[in-house]
C-alpha cells in the first residue's frame, strides 16, 4: 500500500547558462547583507568562479568574508572555524560555492552560529537544531543533492565518525545551477557523482511500499537518464544537454520527490559512511562498492521489487541479472564493486569490526527500512563486499 506523505521542497532553483548573473539579487532577496562565501579547494579559484562571485558581490555592495579549505567528507574542525568566523564578522547569510561537501559544511556552520553548545551535539543525538542561517548555493558538482535536501553529513576529526542530521531548517533558499561549470570535472568525480545520484534514488525505490505508481515511474526515468547520460559526458565532457540532465537529476534524486509514497531505506549510505570515514574514500565510489553485496543479502525477501528494477531500469529480466547489470554499469564508468577494489586491498577483520561498531553505534542501532539490518547483518554485508 502507498504510504501517506508530506512533500516539502522550498529551494528556488535557477538553472542554465545565465543563472549565475542572478546571484546578487537572490542574496538580497533572502536578506543577505553580510555573507560568508564558503568553498573547497583551489579549483573554484582556478576556474574563475570565485573571482566572478567576488566581483558581483562587490558591485552590488554586498559585504562578504571568505572561508575555503573544505575537503571531501567535510570535517567538523572546518565547521567550527566557520562558526567562529561568522560570529566574529556578524555574518547573516552563507553562500556555498561548490558541491555537496561545501554545502553540508555550510549547513553545519548555519546550525552552529546560534547554538551555545558544541555543534557536534546535533550529530551525536544530544540536541536538535532550532535555528540555521539562510544558505544559498552556487553548484559546481552534481552528486550529493544537498542543494535541495534536508540532509547534512559531517565527519568528526576525532575518531573519524561520519554522521548525518536531517532538518528542514537547513534547506537552501536558492540553488544556482549552470551545467557549464561541470565541464572540467575529472572523469572519476563525474562517475562517483553519478553513482551517488543513482543511489539516492535507489535508496528510496527499494522500499516495502510498492504501490507508489507515479513515484516509481519518476524514479525509474531518473535512473535511466543518469545511466544513459554518464557515459556520454565521460566521452564528451562539454555536452551541455547531458551535463544538464545529470545536474538536474542530482537535485531531484535527493529533494524527496522520489520518496513520495515510499519509505527511504538508506542502509547502503550508512554502511558507506563508515567506509569513507575509516578509509577516506570517495562517497559515490564507496556506495558502488557496497551496493551489490547489500542487494544480494536482501533480495530473496524482496524478489518482486528487484525484478521490477531489473526490468524497468536495467533492461534485463530477473533479480540477480539486475544486480549484475548494475554492477557492470558501475564498472563501465570506472567505479569499484567491492571493498578490495575500493581501497586496494581486503579490509582486515579488525577493520570490519570497527566498521560494524561505528555503523551500529556500538551495537545499539539497527539500520534500513525495507529490510532492517542488525549488527550481525552489517558484518555479513561488509564481509560479502570484502571478497
N, C-alpha and C positions, 0 to 999 in steps of 0.2 A: 504494500500500500504506500502511496506517495505521502511523504512527510509534510506536515504544515511548515511554513517558513516565513521569515521576516527578512526581506531583502533591502539592504541599505547601502548605496554606493554614491556618496555625496561629492566625490572628487570631480572637478571640472577638467576635462581633457581638451587640450588644444593641440591639434595634430597636423603635421605637414611641414613642407619646406620653409614656410614663412612663420612658423609657430613661435620661434624664439623672439621675434620682434615684439611680441605682446608681453614680455616679461615685466617691464616696469609697471604697466597699468594693472597687471594681475596682482603684483605685490601690494600696490597701493590700494587696490580694491579690497584686499583682505587685511588691511590695517598695518602693513609693514612700514615702519619708519626707521628702525634700527635693525639691520639684517645681519645674521651670521651666514656667510657663504661657506658651505661645508663641502669638501671634496676629497678625493682619494690621492692617487699618485701624480706623477708628472704628466700623464697623458692629457689631462684636462688643460694643462698649460700649453703643452706642445701642440695640441690641436688648434689652439687659438680660441677655444670656447671660453676659458676663464677671462681672457683679455676682452672678449666681446661682452661678457656679463658685466665686468667692471666698468666698461665704457658706458653701457646702457644705464647702469645704476647711477653712475656719476652724472651723466647728462640729465637724468630725471630728478637729481637732487636727493637721492635715497642714500643715507649713510649706511656703511657696512663695515664689518670686520671679517676676517677670513681664518679658517682652520682647515688645513689639509692633513694628509697622512693617514686617512682611513685605509685599512688593509682588508683583503678578503677575510670573511669570518670576523666582522668588526669587533674590536676589543673594548672592554669596559674602561680601561685606562684612558683611551681617547675620548670616550663618552664623558668621563669625569673632567677631563681637560676642557671639553666643550662647555660643560655646565659652569665651570669656574669662569670661563671667558664670557659667557652670556650674562652671568650675574655682574661681572665687573663692568661690562660695556652696556648694560641695560638693553640687551637685545630683546626685541619683541616679535621677531619673525625669523624662521630658519629656511634658507634656500639650499636644497641638496642638489649638487651638480655631479651626477654620476649614476651608478646602478644601485642594486639592492643593498650592498654593504653601506654605502654612503647614506642611503635613505633610512636604513634601520638605525645607524648611528645618530642621524638627525632626530629620529623619533625618540630614541632613548634620552638624548640631550633635552628634547622638549618635555619629556616626562620629569626629568630631574631638576630643572631650573626652579620649579615652585615647590619642590619636596624637601623638607628639612632633614630627612634621614639619608641613609645610604641608598642610592638609586637601585643598587642590586637587589634591594628588598622586593622589588616588583617581580624579578625573575626567580627569587628564592621563595616566593609564596608568602612572604611576611606582610605584604601590603598590596593594595590595588591602586593603580593610577587614578588620580582625581582631576588632574589638570594636564594640559600639554600645550606648549607654544604652537601657534599655527605654522604649518610647514608647506612649502611649495617645492616642486621637483622640476629640474631640467634633466630628463632621462637620456643617458648615453649607452646603457647596456640593458637590452631586453632579456630578462631572465626571471628575477625574483618576483616580479609583480607587486613589489612593495609600494609602488606608486599609487595603487588603488586598493591596497589591502589594509586590514586592521592589525596586521601581524608585525612584530618587531623581534628579531633574533639577535642576541648579543653573546659574545664569548667572554667569560671572566678569565683574565690572565692567570689568576691564582687557581691552579687545578685544571685550567683549560676546559671549564664547564660551559657548554653551549646550550642556551635556553631560549625559549620563546615566550612572549607575552602578547595577548590579543586584547585590544580595546578600540572602540570606535573613536576615542579621543584623539588617536594618532593618525587618523585618516587624513591624507594630504588635501589641502584646499584646492590645489591645481597640479596638473602634470603636463608639462610641455614636452611634446614628442616630435622630433624631427628625424625620420629614418636615415637621413644622410649622415647623421652623427654616428651611425653604427657601421659605416663602410670600412673603417680602419680596425675594427675588432679582429684580433687574431683568430684563426680558424678554431683552435681549441676552446677559446672563450665563447665563440659563437655556438659551437656544438654543445658545450656544457650548459649554456643559457637555454638553448632549445630543449634540452633534456629536462631542465628544471621546469620550463613552461609545460611540457607534456605531463610531467609528474604532478604538478599542481592540479591538473585536470583529472588525471588518473586516480589520484588520492581521493577525489570526490566521486568519480564514476564507479569505482569499486565500492559499492555500498549494499547494505542489506535491503535498502529501499529501491526496488527495481521497477517501479511503475511511473517514474517521472519521465514521461514520453518525450516531451519537448526538451527538457533539460538534457536528457541523454543524447538527443539529436544534435543539440548545440555542442555538447562536449565532443561527440564523435567528429563533427565537422571541424572543430578547432584542432583536434589531434591529427586528423588527416592533413589539414592545411600546414601545420608545422612539419609534419613528416615529409610533405612534398616540397615545402619551401626551403628547408635547411640544406639539402644537397645542392640546390640551385645557388644559394648565396655563398656556399663554400667554394663553388666554381666561379661564380660571378659576384664578387664582394660588393659591387656597386649597382646591383639590380634593385632598383628602388621599390618596385611592386612587391617583391618577395621579402625584402627587408621590412617594408611597411607591414606586411601580413604578420611577420614574426613579432614585430614591436607591439602591434595591437593585440595579438594573441597573448603576449606577456601580461597585459593588464586584465584581459577578460578571463584568463586562467586563474586569477587569484583575487578577483573582486567579489567572489562568492556567487557569481551568476551560475556557474556550473554546479553549485551546491543546492540550488533551489529545488526542494522536494526530496533531496537525498540527505545523507549524513557523511561528512568527511571522515576518512579513516586516519590518514597521516602517520601510520605506523612506520612506513619507509622513511619518512622525513625524520622521525625521532631516532630511528636506528642510524640514519646517516649523520645526524647532528653529532653523534658521538664519534663517528669515523673522522669527520673533518675537525672536530675538537681535539682528538688524540693525535691524528696524523697530519693535520694541516692541509688536507686535500681540498680540491675544488668541489663545491657543494653538488653541482649537477653531475659531475663525474662519480661522486660517491653514491648518488641516487641510482645511476645506471648500474653501478657495481652490486648494489644490494637488491634491486627490484626483482630480478628473475628468481632469486632464492626465496624471497618473501612470497612471490606468486606461486611457486611450486609448493610451498609449505601450506598454503591456504586454499588452493584451487579445488581440491576434491570436495570441499564442503560448499563450493560456490561455482559449480560447473557451468550453470546457465549464464552467469554473468561473464565468465571468462570466454565462453563460446560466442556470446554476443560481441564482445570486444574484438575477438579474433576475426569475426566475420565483417563487422561494420567499420573497424578501424584498420586492421592489418590486411584484410582481403584474403584470409585463409579460413579453413574450417577446422574446428577443434581447439579445445583449451590449450593443450600443450603446444600445438602448432602456433597459436597466437603468441605464446610466451617466447617460443623460439624465434618467431618473426620479429618480435620487439627487440630481443637481444641482437639479432642480426642487423637491425636498423641502427641500434646504438653503436655496434662495432663499425658499421659502414661510415659513420661520421666521426670515428676516432675516439669513442667512449669505451671505458672498460666495462666488463660484465662480471667481474669477480674482485675480491679483495687483493689477491696477488697482482692482478693487472693494474689495480688502482695504486698500490703502494710499492710495487716492485718486488714483493716477497710475500710469503704467508705470514699472517698475524700469529704471534705466539699464543699459547694457552693463557698466559698471564694477561696479555693484551685483550683477548676476547673476554676474560673475566672482568677486566676493567671496563670494557665497553658495556657489558651487561649491567654491571653495578651502577654505572652512571646513567644508563638509559632507564633503569628501573628505580632510580633514586634510592639505591641501597636495598633493593628488593621490596620496596614499599609501594611501587606503582606499576600498573599494567598499561599497555598502550594498544591503540587500534580501536576500531568500531565495527567494521564488517566482521572481523574476526579478532576478538580480544586476545592479546598475547601477554602471557606472564613471563617472568624471568627465564624459565626453562625454554619457552618458545623462542625468546630473543636469542638465547645461546645457540639453539638449534639452527636458526636462520643465519647467524653470523658464521657458524661452522660450515653450513652449506655454501655460503658465499666465499669461504676461505679455501675451497677446493679440496 
